[in-house]
Amino acid sequence: MQSPCNSMSRGHYAGRILFVLALLCVAASQPAFGQDLQEQSDGHHSPEHTRGFTFKDLGILPGGSISLAAAINNHGQVVGEADAANGAGRAFLFEHGVMTDLGTLPGGFFSSATGINDRGQVVGIADTASFTSHAFLFEYGVMTDLGAFPGGDDESEAFGINNRGQVVGYSNTASATHAFLFEHGVMTDLGTLPGGGSSIAFGINDRGQVVGQAEIGSATHAFLFEHGVMTDLGTLPGDLESVAFAINDRGQVVGNSENGHGSSHAFLFEHGVMTNLGTLPGGTFSSASGINDSGQVLGEANTASGDTHAFLFEHGVMTDLGILPGGANGFSVAGINNRGQVAGFSLTASGAQRAALWTPEDCQSDHDYGRDESDHNR
């Protein structure tokens, strides 16, 4: 999923759910990844190796200077946002070593990709000719406007898509922001938790289970939507707010729980129980952003020195991924696929954002994974 604080070109969403923004920007602002990228004239960098991972800077669009990755599928295709030569943010798809501009909706200026499924279908947000921002679906080389709820201010955004082509995100109603599920050409309002006004959906699995965040009274809680019902997942003990960012096909949910005083911990929710994943040794903060079908949890956490590192949580242990080649001043990880590949962004020595891919050195090839070229929608 895409972090609101990672968006390069728009600010319309920043005020929607302030807890999400404040929580995610903590990690993005921390120093991390000790070595600087060595910038080259073509904007691309050779892969570097460390701690069992290969690091790759995915580069930039022609004429641009910055990029960020928001999602990755099981074939290693990465999507995100990069600035074009005219300075506008553009949705991109990175595959086979090439970053491709996916364009905009007709008459629009800006676009940003936030999700991709294993069929190569891409979702995100793009400007329309009427200067509003709508959720889009990109497939077969065409970007389609998914519209918005009637009666609202004509704004929507998509964050996730499963392999059935079901899309989730948010759209504005006449009075609030509500999570939606889009399928078969219809955008359905998922409602809110009891006593709440707003909701937003961030992730969906192949079983059609949806996760996100919704207001409940004066707080915001993580939710799970299934069988037509939105269920409050609560918070970790003593905390006030929570948000769910991702769900795998086993129904395991990850996100963050926050105490209201700037401290948050990553959580794993399964079998009706929310478990605190803790922090790295000496750290005080953790944030979970993705989970694959093996139950590997990806996130960020600070260390005793105050630096923020990516972590991988599995078999009850949070492992520091260490000082990967990346950037002098910051980074963010966005998603993990079933092969253990991680997508996100890092900073160059000059402070520019660059989309990045971390691949385990024992990662199987697309051929081994069973990639079917007929699934591609480009």
C-alpha positions as CSV (number, residue, x, y, z in Angstrom):
1,M,0.0,0.0,0.0
2,Q,0.9,3.5,-0.4
3,S,1.9,5.7,2.5
4,P,0.2,9.2,2.4
5,C,3.5,10.8,3.5
6,N,5.2,9.3,0.5
7,S,3.1,11.1,-2.1
8,M,5.1,13.5,-4.1
9,S,2.5,15.5,-5.9
10,R,-0.8,15.8,-4.0
11,G,-1.9,16.9,-0.6
12,H,-5.7,16.3,-0.9
13,Y,-5.5,13.1,1.2
14,A,-3.2,14.3,3.9
15,G,-6.0,15.6,6.1
16,R,-8.3,12.6,5.7
17,I,-7.1,10.3,8.5
18,L,-4.5,12.1,10.4
19,F,-3.5,9.1,12.5
20,V,-2.3,7.2,9.4
21,L,-0.3,10.2,8.2
22,A,1.4,10.9,11.5
23,L,2.1,7.2,12.1
24,L,3.7,6.4,8.8
25,C,5.7,9.6,8.5
26,V,7.6,8.8,11.7
27,A,9.5,6.0,9.9
28,A,10.1,7.9,6.7
29,S,11.7,10.8,8.5
30,Q,14.2,8.7,10.4
31,P,17.8,8.2,9.3
32,A,18.5,4.8,7.8
33,F,20.4,2.5,5.5
34,G,23.9,3.7,6.2
35,Q,25.5,3.8,2.8
36,D,24.7,6.4,0.1
37,L,23.6,5.6,-3.4
38,Q,26.2,6.5,-6.0
39,E,24.1,8.5,-8.5
40,Q,24.8,7.9,-12.1
41,S,23.9,10.0,-15.1
42,D,21.2,7.6,-16.3
43,G,19.4,7.5,-13.0
44,H,19.9,3.7,-12.6
45,H,22.2,1.9,-10.4
46,S,23.9,-1.5,-10.4
47,P,22.5,-4.0,-7.9
48,E,24.4,-4.2,-4.6
49,H,24.6,-7.2,-2.2
50,T,24.3,-7.3,1.5
51,R,23.0,-9.6,4.3
52,G,21.5,-12.1,1.8
53,F,19.7,-9.4,-0.3
54,T,20.3,-7.8,-3.6
55,F,19.5,-4.1,-3.6
56,K,18.4,-2.4,-6.8
57,D,17.6,1.3,-7.4
58,L,14.7,1.2,-10.0
59,G,15.6,4.6,-11.4
60,I,13.4,7.4,-12.7
61,L,11.3,8.3,-15.7
62,P,13.0,10.2,-18.5
63,G,13.5,13.8,-17.5
64,G,12.4,13.2,-13.9
65,S,14.4,13.1,-10.7
66,I,12.5,11.1,-8.0
67,S,10.5,8.0,-7.7
68,L,8.9,5.7,-5.0
69,A,7.6,2.2,-5.0
70,A,4.2,1.4,-3.5
71,A,3.5,-2.2,-4.2
72,I,4.9,-5.4,-5.6
73,N,3.3,-8.6,-7.0
74,N,4.5,-12.2,-6.9
75,H,6.2,-11.9,-10.3
76,G,8.4,-9.0,-9.0
77,Q,6.5,-6.3,-11.0
78,V,6.7,-3.0,-9.0
79,V,4.4,0.0,-9.2
80,G,4.5,3.4,-7.7
81,E,5.0,7.1,-8.6
82,A,7.7,9.0,-10.4
83,D,7.9,12.5,-11.6
84,A,7.8,13.1,-15.3
85,A,9.8,15.7,-17.3
86,N,7.0,18.3,-16.7
87,G,7.3,17.8,-12.9
88,A,3.9,15.9,-12.6
89,G,3.8,12.7,-10.6
90,R,3.1,9.7,-12.9
91,A,2.1,6.1,-12.1
92,F,4.7,3.7,-13.2
93,L,5.2,0.0,-13.7
94,F,8.7,-1.5,-13.4
95,E,9.4,-4.8,-15.1
96,H,12.2,-6.4,-17.0
97,G,14.5,-3.6,-16.0
98,V,12.3,-0.9,-17.5
99,M,10.2,1.8,-15.7
100,T,7.1,2.6,-17.8
101,D,4.9,5.7,-17.5
102,L,1.3,4.5,-17.3
103,G,0.0,7.9,-18.2
104,T,-3.1,9.7,-16.8
105,L,-6.9,9.7,-17.2
106,P,-8.0,11.6,-20.2
107,G,-7.4,15.3,-19.7
108,G,-5.6,14.7,-16.4
109,F,-2.1,15.8,-15.2
110,F,-1.2,13.6,-12.3
111,S,-1.3,9.8,-11.5
112,S,0.1,7.5,-8.8
113,A,0.0,3.7,-8.7
114,T,-0.7,2.1,-5.3
115,G,-1.4,-1.6,-6.0
116,I,-0.8,-4.5,-8.4
117,N,-2.1,-8.0,-8.6
118,D,-0.5,-11.1,-10.1
119,R,-2.4,-10.5,-13.4
120,G,-0.6,-7.2,-13.8
121,Q,-3.7,-5.1,-13.1
122,V,-2.7,-1.8,-11.5
123,V,-4.8,0.5,-9.3
124,G,-4.2,4.0,-8.0
125,I,-5.3,7.6,-8.3
126,A,-5.3,10.0,-11.1
127,D,-6.6,13.5,-12.0
128,T,-9.5,13.9,-14.3
129,A,-10.2,16.6,-16.9
130,S,-12.4,18.3,-14.3
131,F,-9.5,18.6,-11.8
132,T,-10.9,16.0,-9.4
133,S,-9.0,12.9,-8.4
134,H,-10.4,9.4,-9.1
135,A,-9.4,5.8,-8.4
136,F,-8.3,4.1,-11.6
137,L,-7.7,0.6,-12.9
138,F,-4.9,0.1,-15.5
139,E,-5.1,-3.1,-17.7
140,Y,-4.4,-4.0,-21.3
141,G,-2.6,-0.7,-21.7
142,V,-5.6,1.4,-20.8
143,M,-6.3,3.5,-17.6
144,T,-10.0,3.3,-16.7
145,D,-11.7,5.8,-14.3
146,L,-13.5,3.9,-11.5
147,G,-15.6,7.0,-10.6
148,A,-16.7,8.0,-7.1
149,F,-19.7,7.8,-4.8
150,P,-22.7,9.9,-6.0
151,G,-23.5,12.9,-3.9
152,G,-19.9,13.4,-2.6
153,D,-17.2,15.8,-3.7
154,D,-16.3,13.5,-6.6
155,E,-13.1,12.2,-5.1
156,S,-11.8,8.6,-4.7
157,E,-8.6,6.6,-4.5
158,A,-7.8,2.9,-4.9
159,F,-5.2,1.2,-2.7
160,G,-5.4,-2.5,-3.3
161,I,-6.5,-5.1,-5.8
162,N,-6.7,-8.9,-5.5
163,N,-6.3,-11.6,-8.1
164,R,-10.0,-11.6,-8.7
165,G,-9.8,-8.0,-9.8
166,Q,-11.7,-6.7,-6.8
167,V,-10.5,-3.2,-5.9
168,V,-10.6,-1.4,-2.5
169,G,-10.0,2.2,-1.5
170,Y,-12.0,5.2,-0.4
171,S,-14.4,7.7,-1.9
172,N,-16.1,10.7,-0.4
173,T,-19.8,10.7,0.4
174,A,-21.8,13.9,1.0
175,S,-20.6,14.0,4.6
176,A,-17.5,11.7,5.1
177,T,-14.9,9.4,3.6
178,H,-16.0,5.8,3.2
179,A,-14.2,2.6,2.2
180,F,-15.3,1.0,-1.1
181,L,-15.2,-2.3,-2.8
182,F,-15.2,-2.1,-6.6
183,E,-16.2,-5.1,-8.7
184,H,-18.1,-5.8,-11.9
185,G,-18.2,-2.1,-12.6
186,V,-19.9,-1.2,-9.4
187,M,-18.5,0.8,-6.4
188,T,-20.0,-0.4,-3.2
189,D,-19.9,1.6,0.1
190,L,-18.6,-0.6,2.9
191,G,-19.9,1.8,5.6
192,T,-18.2,2.5,8.9
193,L,-17.9,1.0,12.4
194,P,-20.8,1.8,14.8
195,G,-20.7,5.4,15.9
196,G,-18.1,6.4,13.4
197,G,-18.2,8.7,10.4
198,S,-15.3,7.8,8.1
199,S,-13.5,4.7,6.9
200,I,-10.8,3.7,4.4
201,A,-9.8,0.4,2.9
202,F,-6.1,-0.4,2.4
203,G,-5.9,-4.1,1.5
204,I,-7.9,-7.1,0.2
205,N,-6.9,-10.8,-0.2
206,D,-8.1,-13.3,-2.7
207,R,-10.9,-14.4,-0.4
208,G,-12.4,-10.9,-0.6
209,Q,-11.6,-10.0,3.0
210,V,-10.9,-6.3,3.3
211,V,-8.9,-4.4,5.9
212,G,-8.4,-0.8,6.7
213,Q,-9.2,1.8,9.3
214,A,-12.5,3.4,10.5
215,E,-13.7,5.9,13.1
216,I,-15.4,4.5,16.1
217,G,-16.5,7.3,18.4
218,S,-13.6,9.7,18.8
219,A,-11.0,7.1,17.9
220,T,-9.9,5.2,14.8
221,H,-9.6,1.4,14.8
222,A,-8.4,-1.3,12.4
223,F,-11.2,-3.2,10.8
224,L,-11.9,-6.4,8.9
225,F,-14.8,-6.5,6.4
226,E,-16.1,-9.9,5.3
227,H,-19.5,-11.3,4.5
228,G,-21.0,-7.9,4.4
229,V,-20.0,-7.0,8.0
230,M,-17.3,-4.6,9.2
231,T,-15.7,-5.8,12.4
232,D,-13.6,-3.7,14.8
233,L,-10.2,-5.4,15.4
234,G,-9.6,-3.2,18.5
235,T,-6.1,-2.1,19.6
236,L,-3.2,-3.5,21.6
237,P,-3.8,-3.3,25.4
238,G,-3.7,0.2,26.6
239,D,-3.6,1.8,23.2
240,L,-6.1,4.2,21.7
241,E,-6.0,3.8,17.9
242,S,-5.0,1.3,15.3
243,V,-4.9,0.8,11.5
244,A,-4.7,-2.4,9.4
245,F,-2.6,-2.1,6.2
246,A,-2.5,-5.6,4.7
247,I,-4.0,-9.1,4.8
248,N,-2.8,-12.3,3.3
249,D,-4.8,-15.2,1.9
250,R,-4.6,-17.0,5.2
251,G,-6.5,-14.1,6.8
252,Q,-3.6,-12.8,8.8
253,V,-3.7,-9.0,9.2
254,V,-0.9,-6.6,10.0
255,G,-0.8,-3.0,10.9
256,N,0.0,-0.7,13.8
257,S,-1.5,0.2,17.2
258,E,-0.8,3.6,18.8
259,N,-1.1,4.8,22.4
260,G,-1.9,8.4,21.6
261,H,1.5,9.7,22.7
262,G,3.5,9.0,19.6
263,S,4.5,5.5,20.3
264,S,3.3,2.7,18.1
265,H,3.9,-1.1,17.7
266,A,3.4,-3.4,14.8
267,F,0.7,-6.0,15.3
268,L,-0.3,-9.3,13.8
269,F,-4.0,-10.2,14.1
270,E,-5.1,-13.8,13.6
271,H,-7.7,-16.2,15.2
272,G,-9.3,-13.2,16.9
273,V,-6.2,-12.1,18.7
274,M,-4.0,-9.0,18.1
275,T,-0.4,-9.8,19.0
276,N,2.2,-7.1,19.6
277,L,5.3,-7.8,17.4
278,G,7.5,-5.7,19.6
279,T,10.5,-3.6,18.5
280,L,14.1,-4.1,17.6
281,P,16.5,-4.2,20.6
282,G,16.5,-0.9,22.4
283,G,13.9,0.6,20.0
284,T,10.6,2.2,20.9
285,F,8.7,2.2,17.5
286,S,7.6,-0.4,15.0
287,S,5.3,-0.3,12.0
288,A,4.1,-3.3,9.9
289,S,3.2,-2.6,6.2
290,G,3.0,-5.9,4.5
291,I,2.6,-9.7,5.0
292,N,2.9,-12.5,2.5
293,D,1.2,-15.9,2.4
294,S,4.1,-17.5,4.3
295,G,3.3,-15.2,7.2
296,Q,6.5,-13.1,6.8
297,V,5.7,-9.6,8.1
298,L,7.5,-6.6,6.6
299,G,7.9,-3.3,8.4
300,E,10.1,-0.6,9.9
301,A,11.4,-0.2,13.5
302,N,13.9,2.1,15.2
303,T,17.0,0.8,16.9
304,A,18.6,1.9,20.2
305,S,20.6,4.5,18.3
306,G,17.4,6.0,16.9
307,D,18.0,4.9,13.3
308,T,15.1,3.2,11.5
309,H,15.7,-0.2,9.9
310,A,13.5,-2.5,7.8
311,F,12.6,-5.6,9.7
312,L,11.3,-9.1,8.8
313,F,9.2,-10.8,11.4
314,E,8.7,-14.6,11.2
315,H,8.5,-17.6,13.5
316,G,8.0,-15.2,16.5
317,V,11.3,-13.3,15.8
318,M,11.8,-9.7,14.5
319,T,15.0,-9.7,12.5
320,D,16.8,-6.4,11.7
321,L,17.5,-6.4,8.0
322,G,20.6,-4.4,8.8
323,I,22.4,-1.6,7.1
324,L,21.4,-2.1,3.5
325,P,22.7,0.1,0.7
326,G,20.1,2.8,0.5
327,G,20.2,6.4,1.5
328,A,21.8,8.8,3.9
329,N,18.7,10.3,5.3
330,G,15.7,8.0,5.0
331,F,13.8,5.2,3.4
332,S,10.4,3.4,3.5
333,V,9.4,-0.2,2.7
334,A,5.9,-0.7,1.2
335,G,5.3,-4.4,0.5
336,I,6.6,-8.0,0.4
337,N,5.6,-10.7,-2.1
338,N,5.5,-14.5,-1.7
339,R,9.2,-14.8,-2.9
340,G,10.3,-12.4,-0.1
341,Q,11.1,-9.5,-2.4
342,V,10.6,-6.1,-0.8
343,A,9.6,-2.9,-2.6
344,G,9.9,0.7,-1.2
345,F,12.1,3.7,-1.7
346,S,15.5,5.0,-0.5
347,L,17.2,8.3,-0.7
348,T,20.2,9.2,-2.8
349,A,23.2,11.1,-1.4
350,S,21.5,14.3,-2.6
351,G,18.3,13.4,-0.8
352,A,16.2,12.4,-3.8
353,Q,13.7,9.6,-3.4
354,R,14.3,6.5,-5.5
355,A,12.1,3.5,-5.9
356,A,14.0,0.4,-4.7
357,L,13.7,-3.4,-4.8
358,W,15.3,-5.8,-2.3
359,T,15.5,-9.4,-3.5
360,P,16.7,-12.4,-1.4
361,E,19.7,-13.9,-3.0
362,D,18.0,-17.3,-2.9
363,C,14.8,-16.0,-4.6
364,Q,13.4,-18.2,-7.2
365,S,13.1,-17.0,-10.8
366,D,9.8,-16.1,-12.5
367,H,10.1,-19.4,-14.4
368,D,10.4,-21.3,-11.1
369,Y,7.4,-19.4,-9.7
370,G,5.2,-20.4,-12.6
371,R,4.9,-17.0,-14.3
372,D,2.3,-17.0,-17.1
373,E,2.9,-14.3,-19.6
374,S,-0.7,-14.6,-20.7
375,D,-1.7,-13.0,-17.4
376,H,-0.1,-9.7,-18.3
377,N,-2.4,-6.9,-19.0
378,R,-0.1,-4.5,-20.8
